Amino acid sequence: MSALQRLLPSTEQHRTTSQTKKNTLLLTLLQTLTPPRSFVRRVVPVTQALINLLREIHRRLQNLFLFLTMSKPTSEPELQSFAPEPPPPFDPTQPSVPISYPIKTLEDLESLSYLKSFHYPFNIASVALQSGSSSSSSLPNRRRLLVCHDMQGGYVDDKWVQGGTNPEAYAIWHWHLIDVFVYFSHSLVTLPPPCWTNTAHRHGVKVLGTFITEWDEGRVISNKLLSTKESARMYAECLRDLAVALGFDGWLINMEVKLDSGQIPNLKEFVNHLNQSMHSSVPGSLVIWYDSVTIHGDLQWQDQLNEMNKPFFDICDGIFVNYTWKEDYPRHSAAVAGDRKFDVYMGIDVFGRNTYGGGQWNTNVALNVLKKDDVSAAIFAPGWVYETNQPPDFQTAQNRWWALVEKSWGILRNYPKVLPFYTNFDQGHGYHFSIDGAEKSGDPWNNISCQGFQPLLDFADKPTPDTIQTLVDFKEASYSGGGNITFKGTLEDNAFPTRRLFHGELPLGNLPIHFTYSVKSEGESQLGLNLSFSSALNQSISILLAPQEMNQFRNKFSRVITTRRLEKPGTVPGWVIQEARISMNQCTLTEIHAVCYRSQQELIEMRPARRPVEYFAVLGHISIKTSGKNSDLPPSSSWLVEGEFIKWTSSSRVYKSLSVKIVWKLKNGINTDAFPNYNIYVKKLEKQGVGNQDGKLEEEKYLGTAHVEAFYVSDLAVPWGTSSLKFIVQACTADGTYQKLDDSPTFSIDAEGP
């Protein structure tokens, strides 16, 4: 996996044409100078001198790109020309826009300086691995799917911890097909940005970072790492401490250097100690070995599990096999693994570089072979769909590609599994941001941490005009966040097509459950929910939730429950919130489908048949909980909100700018785990003056969403006529309840100076 094709920032639509041309030209140069790939079998003999030359060119160009891409978020204007003086080196101890970044030296790893940086508190994952998953045990005893993310060298749009401004940023939302997610880059220690850990954990998927040594620099690092057994253990413990502190689940170990045979005992000590210390600190964690260096120290990719790499496999949780394997290699690997065959992850490169089946749109060819031989799969670089601009657009191409994976491999995980369950169908990017139906921001954005539970929509490759198209839509108005599910097409009089939303595994006790969902529709379009349950006797029960009494549905479902329209103060016109209470003692909720139909069905049956009519409805959110009441939120007096690193800068005669870190916590040490995120706002109060004796308080402005108890405001433009600023921290609960702004804690700053 060479980093060279991943170094450029993606050429999304929001970037300027000139910058795109620059990136394209430089990418061409990089590809021309690319040395043989590390992480795949070398296929072209190259002299050592040429390799060293290309490495040096690679290193210098990489430093150039880091300079261009790590200094400013995508929300700021693109760099149009080289500055005469380079900016000062990145200093992680100084306040700046929070970012995720890797560790590049053993010295920084040993000192754990990352945990002392300004950025560390923002990089802690806030979502624990979903309850009901294998959080405290081994992975399921079945073939599994590992996905290794490699996008343009890593840390692109996803590095902006508080979110960026690219509404078309890359994301994964087919988590029901994944067991393990690896964040990969070519830096020594790749730490997963918290956005990936948060959304993966929400869906029950484990997240691993990457430790990699490669090239001559990697050989020097490996010599120091493996100099003694004590050093091997010490660095293993540093990796463990990072995973524990940041909240992810383990490591992929990729030693892609030639070693002396005498170093192998210490390498085994490193892997074994990391594996054991991770397990003791994070139950259910994983350490996976990559098929690279052999037990004799040779850098030879085996493309299978055999006697050359099995000693490493035996002391950790699995092996990621290099992806240039032949058709019979999975079967041989399974035989060598014995009862651990599911811990063998056969690699598949989606870019298709010498991979079995050719990858790309034929990735399922390799999956079918692995399925037949009953071993696990490791898909590398699924961002191929995004990076190569597969037609007609990313959303469609992404859904089509993952539909091939689902058809071959099957659904691996179910949700809902626990209560409360809440989803707003947000993919973590969009063109607006809403709360309770009201648009709070019309600015484009991206933040994968905001991704809600994703629906399991069936992919229709070529939908016909007379069908109901169903899609996650981040351009239509949203009830919450930036996403929704849109249903549109034509509908016959008596038709009521259903669309799969979730495949659940939610056991219910004796308490009733409360369903709430929001809908915006046009004309006669109506939307209900079809809930499927299994009883203790394995009987199937189907219940329709609909806002009207529909006699024609009586024979179609086990029960029809008429929902109650929930009158919620402040609900935006057009959005209708439906609520229902259901008692299903000792049953399990197994499926949730949307049901599309037309209102006034009884009248329709009495009149002549009409032509199909246009159907349009939007599903904004679904909430399932055991109580019909909203969660209790602590009053503002229960919170302590403070400002740190306050810095004013005179920007112009009209504005000055403010940077400040806002931190908050509940008083008396009360835990804040009940609040998965917080929305941050600011209000500006004008100075008093003639005709304005009391000052004028502007409408609150949405600044962003925090997933930890801190938010950094960077270079906020403040008019000189402002007397003070009031920052508002709005807590949100797991069931989607937002605290009223008037009841939310605040922090004020005097704007009279400097």
N, C-alpha and C positions, 0 to 999 in steps of 0.2 A: 504494500500500500504506500506508494510514494506520496509525500506531502505536496509535491510540486504542483499537482493539478488542483490542490485544494487551498492554495495560498491566497487566491484573489477573493475579495468580497463578491458575492453574487450580483449579477447584473439585473436587478429587479426593475420593475417599471418605474419606481420612484427615483431611480438614479438618473443623472443627466446623461445625454447622448455622448458628450465629450468624454466624460469619465468612463463610460462604457467602452468607447473606442480605445482609451488608454489601457484599460484592463485587458481588453482583447489582444492588443498588440503585445503586452507584457506576458500574457498567458502563452501566446505563441512562442515567444522567446524562451519562456520557462520549459515548455514542452520540448523545444528543440534541444535544450541543454539537459534534459532529465537523465540522470544516471539510471542504471538498472534498478528496478523496484526492490525495496526491502519489503518483506512481508509476503512475497510471492517467490516462486522458483526463478532463479536467474536463467534466462534463455539465450542471452547474447554475450559471448566472451568479450571482455573489455580489459585492457591493460590497467595495471594498478595506478600508473601515472595519470592516465586519463580519468580514472575514477576519482582520484584525489583532486584533480583540477575541477571536475564537475561538482564535487562536493563543496569546494570553496566558492564557486559561483552560486551554488544553491544557497549556501549560508549567507552570502552577502545580499542576495535578492530577498531571502526570507527576512533579514533584518530590515530591509527597505519596506517590505509589506507590513511588518509589525509597526514600523514608524507611521505608515499611512493609515492603518486600520485600528490601532489601539489608543490613539490620542483623543478621538472625539466620537460621540455616538452618531448614528445615522440621522438623527434629528437635526444635526447642524449641517451647514452647507458643505458640499464636497470640496476637497482640496483641488483647486484649479491649476496651481503651479507650485513648484518647490519653493518653500520659504528660504530666504537667504541665510537664516540662522535656524538650525534644528531646534525643536522644543527640548526642554530639559528631560532627562531620562525619567521614565515612569517610576515614581516613588510610591509604593503601596502603603506607606505609613501616613501619607498626606491625604487630607480630605479631597475627594473628587467624585465624579459620577460613579456609583458602584458598578464594578464589573466582575466577571468571572475570568480567571486566568490560570494558566498551568504553572507548575514548578519546574525549573529548567536545570537546576544544579543539585548535586548531592549535598552541598553546603547548606542550601536553603531547605532541603528536606530534613537534614539532621537538626538544624536549629529550630525547625517548625516556625519559621518567621511568618509563614502565611497566617498562622493563628494570632499573630500580633498586629496584622495589617489593619488598616482602616476598613477594608472591604470584607474582612472575614465575617462580621455579624450579619451582613446582607446575604452571604452565600450559604447560610445554614438552611438546609431543607426543612420546611415547616410541616410537611405532611408525612406522617408515619405510614409504613406499609399497611395497606387496607386490612382492617380486622376481618377475620374469616378466611384470609389467604394463608399461605405457608410461611408466615412471618417468623415463627419460632420452630420450624421444622425444615426438613429437606424439601426439595422441589417435588412436585407430583411424580409418582412412579409411572411415567409414560414418556413417550418421545416428546421433546420440547423444542421450542423455537427461541433461539438467541438472536438478537438483532444488534449488530455493531454499527454505530453511527459514525460516519466519516464524511464531513461536509467542509470542503475547501480549507482543510487544515484545522478545523474546529474553531470555536469561539467567534462566530460571525454575528448574526442577529441575536443569537441566544446568549451572548456574553453580557448584554445589558440587563442586569439583575432586576431593575425596576421597570423594564420594558423599553422597547424601541419604537420607531415610527414607521416601520415597513409593514403595511397591511397584508402583503403577500409573502411574509416570511415563512420559511420552511417549518413544518411541524409534522408530527406523526399523530394520528388519531385512531389507528386500528389496534388499540391495545388489547382487545379481546383475542388477538392472534399471537400474542407475544408472552414469553415467560421471563426473559432476562434481557435487559437493555444495557449495552456497553457504550460509554462515551469515549471516543478514540481520537487521539491526535499524535503527532510525532514529537511532542515534548516529553521530557523524562517522566514527569508525573502529570497525568491528565486528570483533573478534578472535574467531575460532572457539574455543569451549571445547575443551580438549584431548581430552575424551571423544569428541567427534564426529570429530576428526582421527584419533584412534587406531583407532576401529572402521572408519571409512571406508578408511583406509590398509590395514588388515588385509585388507579385501576388494578392494583395488586401485582404490579410488575417490579422485579428487583432491578437495581441499578448498580453498575460497576464502573469504577475508574480504570485507567490503564497505566501500567508501569512498563516503559519500553527503553531498551538500550539498543542502539544501532550505529553503524559506521565506525570510523576511528574514534570519534568522541565517546561513543558507547562502549568501546573496548576499554578506554581509560577509566570510565565510570565503573564498569564491571570489575576491573582490577581492584579498585578501591573498595567497592561493595563487598567483594568476595575475598578480601585480603585475609580475614580471619572469621572464625565462626561467630565471634562476638560482634564483629561489624555486620555480618549478615543478619544476626538477630536484631541488632539495634535499628537498622534501616527497615526491617520488617515491622518493628514496633512503631516506627514513625509513620509508615503507611497505615497501620491500624489506627493510630491516633487521629490521622486526618479523616479517615472514613467515619470514625465514631463522632468526631467533632462536627462534621458537615452533614451527617445523617444519611450516607448512602451505604450500599450493602456488600462491598467487596472489590476485588481487583481482577483484571486480566493481566497476566504476566507474560511479557513478550521480550525474550532475550534473543535479539537478532544479531549476535556477534559470535565470532569464533572464540572459544575459550580453551585454556590449557586443561588437560585432563585432570590435573591436580586441583583445579578450581571447582570441579563438579561436586565434591562432598559439601563444600560451603554453599554452593548454589542450592543443593537439596536442603540444606539447613535453612536457607533463606525462605524457600517455598514452604517447607514444612512448618516453620515457626510462624510465618505469616498466616498460614491456614489455621493453625491451632489458636493463635492469639485472636484472630478475627472471630472464630467460632465462640470463644469464651466471652468476647466483648459484645458481639452482635449475633445473637442466636439466629440461625437461618442464613447467615452470610455465606458468600461464595468466593473462592479463589480458583481461577481457571487458568490453565497453562496453555500457551500457544505453541503449536507444532513448529519449532524452529531449530534451536541448538539440540544436539543429541547428547546422550549420556556419556559420550566420549569427548564432548566439547566441540564437535564439528558443526558448522552451520549448514545443515542439510535438512530441507523440508521433506518429511516422510510421506505426507499426503494420506496418512492412515495411522492408526494406533498399532505400534509394533514394539519389539524389544528395544528399539533405539530411543523411544520416548516414554514407554510405559512406566519406568521408575518415577518420572515426574507426575504422571497421571495418578499413580498409587498414593501420593502424599498430598493431593489436593482434591478439589471437588469436580474436576472435569478437564477435558482437553478440547481446544478449538483447533481442529485439523485444517491445515492449509488447503486451499480450494482448487488445487490442480489434480485432484484425485480421479481415478479411473472407476469404471462402473462396478467392479467387484471389490473395491477397497472398503466401502461401508460394511459389507458382509464380513470381510476379514477382520475389520476393526471391532465389530460386535462380538465376534468369536474371541478375540483377545481380551475384551473388556469383561466378558462373562456376565455376571448379574449386575454389572455397572454399565451396560450398553447405552442406557439413556444419558450417561454422563459424557458420551462421545458426541461432540458437536461438529459435524462435517461442514466445512466452509463452502459458501457459495458467493462469489463476487458478482454483484448485480451489474457492474460495468462489463462483465463477460470476459475478463482477461484470463484466457486459458482455463476458465472454469468449466466444469462439466455442464453440458447443456447450453452453454453460451450466455447464461444470465439474461439480463434485460427482460424482454417479454417472454423469454423461455425459462425464467427462473423456476417455474413449476416443474420443468422437466427433471431437474436435479432433485427437487422436493419429492417427486413421485418415486424416484429410486430410493431415497432415504426412508420414505414411508414404507416401502416394500421390505426393506431390510431392518426396519424398526429401530433406527437410531435417531439421534437428535440432529437438528440443523442449526447452522450459524450463518445468517444472512449478513453480508458485509456491504455497506454503502447503499442502502435503499434510497438515499437522496439522489441517486442516478436520475430518477424521474424528474426531479426538480432542477438538477444541474444541467441536464441536457434539454430542458424545455420541451418535454414530450407533449405532443398535441392532444386535444385542442387547447387545453389549459391545465394548470397544475391540479386543481381540484378533481377534474374528471379523470385525468391520467393516474393520479394517486389512487383514487377509488378503484379504477380498473385494475391496476397492478396488484393491489392488495386483495382484490376479489379472486385473482388467480391463486394467491397464497391460500386464501380461505377454502377455495374449491379443492385444492390439493391436500392441505394439511388439516383443515377443520377448525372449529372454534375451540379455543383452549381455556377460556375463563368466562365466568358468568357474573353479571351484576344486574340488579341490586343483590347484595348478600347480607347487608346489615342496615339497621335504621339508626338515625334518619338517613334517607336517601334524597339527594337533591341534584338536579342538573338543569343548566340553562343552555346546553348544547354548544357552548362556546368552544371554539377550537384554539383559542389563544391568540387571535389576531383579528383585525377588522377595520372598519371605516368609521365606527362610532362606538360609544360606550353608554349603556343605559342601566338604570336602577329602577325597579318597580315600574317599568314601562316608560319612564321619563328619560329622555336623552340627556346625559350629563356632559358629554363631549362629542363633538363632531370631527375630531382629529383622527387620522389614521394611527394605528398602534399595533404592537405585537408584544405578547408576554405569555409564554407557554404555561407559566404557573397558573394563569387564569382559566386554563382549559377545564371544562366540566366533564362529567361522565359522558362518553361519546356513544351515540346510538349505533346499533348494528344494522345499518340500512343495507338492504340487498341492492347490488349494483345492476342497473339496467344499461347495457352497452349502447343500444340504439332505441331509446324510448319513442313510441309512436304518439302522434298527436291525440289519439283517443284514449290515452292512459293517463293516470295521475302520476306525474313526476314528483319524486320526493328527494329533497336535498337539504344538507346543512347549508344555510345561507347566512353570510355575514354582511350582506348589502341591504337586505330588507330591514325594516325597523325591528329592534329586539326588545324583549321584555326585560332581560337582565344580561349584562355583559355585552358582547358583540355578536352573538350568534342566535340562531333559531332553526327550526325545521319548517321548511316551506313545502306545501302541497299544492300543486297547480296542474291544470289540464282540463279535460271535459268529463262530464259525469252524466250517465243515463238517469232517468227518473228514479228507478228503484234499485240502482246499484249502490253498493256500500263496500268498496275495496278496502282492504286492510294493508297496513305496512308495518313490518317488524321494527320495533324500537329497541327492546332489550330482551335478552335471554337470561332470566334471573335464577337465583338459588337462595330465596329469602324465606327462611322458616318463620312462621308466625305463631305466637303463643295464644293466650286467651284474651288479650286486650284487643279492642278494635283498632283498625288503622285508618288514617285520614289521608285521602288523596286530594291534592290541589294541583290544578294546571291552568295555564293562561292561554287564551286563544284570541287571535285577531282574524276575522274572516270577511268576505264580501258576498253580497247577494244572499242566495239561499244556502251557501256553503256552510256546513256544520262539521264539527270534529269531535269525536268521542274517543274513549280509550277502552280497549278490549283487554281484560286481565285474565290470565290463565293460571289456575291453581291445581295442585295435586294434593289429594287427601292422604290421610294415613293408610287408607286402603288402596292407594294408587288410582283413585278415581279422578278423572279430569273434570274440572269445573270452569266454565267460561262465563265471565261477567262483563256486561257492557255498561260503561259509565257514559251517560248522554244527558244533555241539558233539557230534553223534552221527553215526554212519554211517547214511545214509538211502538205501537201495537204490532207492526209488521216485523219487528225484531224479536218478538216473543219466542218464536220457534227457532231462532237462529242462535240463541245464547241460553245458557242455563238460567241466568237471571239478568234483568235489566234494572239498573239503579239510576233514578233520575237525580242528577247533580243539583246542587244549590248554588245559585250565583252569589259569590262572596263580594259584598260591598266593602271595599277597602278604601279608606280615605286617601285621597290623592291619586287614585288610579287614573292613568291617562286615558282619555276618551278613545274608543276603538278596541282597547284590550278588555276582555271579559275573563274573570277568574272564576273557575268552577271548582266546587268542593263536594266530596262524598265521604261518607263514613261506612266502613265495611267491617263486618265481623266474620272472620274465616278461621275459627279456632283450630289449632293444630294442623293447619294446611301450609303448603309451601308455594309462594308466588314463583312461577316458572317463566312466564312471558308477559310482555307488554306490547300491544300493537295499537297503532292509531287506526281509527275507523273514519273514513270519509263518506259523507252522505249529504243529502239535501233536506232542508226543513220542509214542513208542511207535507209530510209524506202521505197522510190520510187523504188530503185533498188531491194529491197527485194521482192516487189510485182510482179516484172517482172521475177523472177527466181523461180525455183522449191523450194518447202518448205524444210527447213533444220531442223535438230534437234535443240531443245532448246540449247541456249548457256549460258555460265556463265555471270552473271550480277553482277557488283560491282560499287557502287558510294557512295561518302561521301558528305553530305551536311554540310558545315562548319559554315554558319551563314545566317541570314536573317535580312535585314534592311529596314524599311519603314519610309519615311519622306516626307515632303512637298517640299523640295528643293533637286536638284541634286548635290549641292555643299556640301563639307564637312564643318562641323562646324568651325567657326573661333575660334582659340585658342590664348589666349594672349601671347605675346612674353616673353622670359625669363626675360627681364628687368622689366616686370610688377609684378614679384614675389619677395617676400622677404623670403629667406631660411636661417635658423639658426640652430646651433647645441647646445644642452643642455646636461648636465650631462655627459660630455666627460670624459671617464675613460680608461686609458691604463694599461695593465697588462702584465708583462713579463712571457710568457708561457714556452719558451724553448730557446735554442740557435739558433733555426731556425726561430721561429715565436714569435711575441708578439700579444696580442689581444686588440681589441678596442670595447668599448661599448659607444653608443651615441644615444641620442634622437634627431631626425631631425624633425623640425617643419617648416611649410611654410604657407604663406597666400598671397593673392593678395594685392598689395599696395592700399592705399587710401580707405581701408575698403570695397572694392568690394566683393560682395557675391560670394562664391565658390560652390553654390548648383548645378550649371550646370555640375559639375565634380563628378560623382558618385564614381570614384576610381582613384588611382594613382599607377603606377608601379615604384618601387625603384631599382636603379642600383648603382654599384660602379665601378670606374676605379682606378687602382693602377699605380702610376708613380714611376719607379725605380730611384735610385740615379744616378747622373752623375758619370762617371768614364772613365777609359781608354777605348777607342773604343766605348764609350757610352756617348758622350759629352752632348747630349741634353736629356738624359734619355729616357726610353722606356715606353710608355703608353699602358697598357694592354687593351684587349677588355673588354667592359663593362660586368659586371656580374649581372644577375638578382637576387635581394635579396628577393623580395616579393611584395605583393600588399597591399596598405593601402586604407581604406575606410573612414578615417578621415584625417585631415591635420596634421598628425604626424605618425612617424614610429620609432620604437626602434630597433637599431642594437645591437645585443648582442654577445659579444665575437667573433668578426670578426677576423679571422686569418690574420695577416699582416706580410709578410716576413721582416726581419730586413733590407733588401736592398731597402726598399720602402721609397721614399722621401715624397710623399703626396698621399692623397686619394681624389677623386672627387666623390661625391654622386649626382645622377641625379634623379629628380622627374618628371616623365612623366605623364601628365594629360590625362584623357580619358573622352570623352563626352557621353551623354546619347544615341547618335546614333552610338556608337562604334568607333568613330574617335580618334586615338591616336596622340598626339603631336610628331613630329619628335624629336629624341633624341638630335640632334644638336641644336634644338630650345628650348629645355626644360631647366628649371631653375636648377642650380647646387649649391652645397655647398662643399667647400674644407677644408681639415684638414691636417695640417703639421704632417708628420709621423716621423720626425727626432728624436723626443724624445719619451719616457723619456730616 
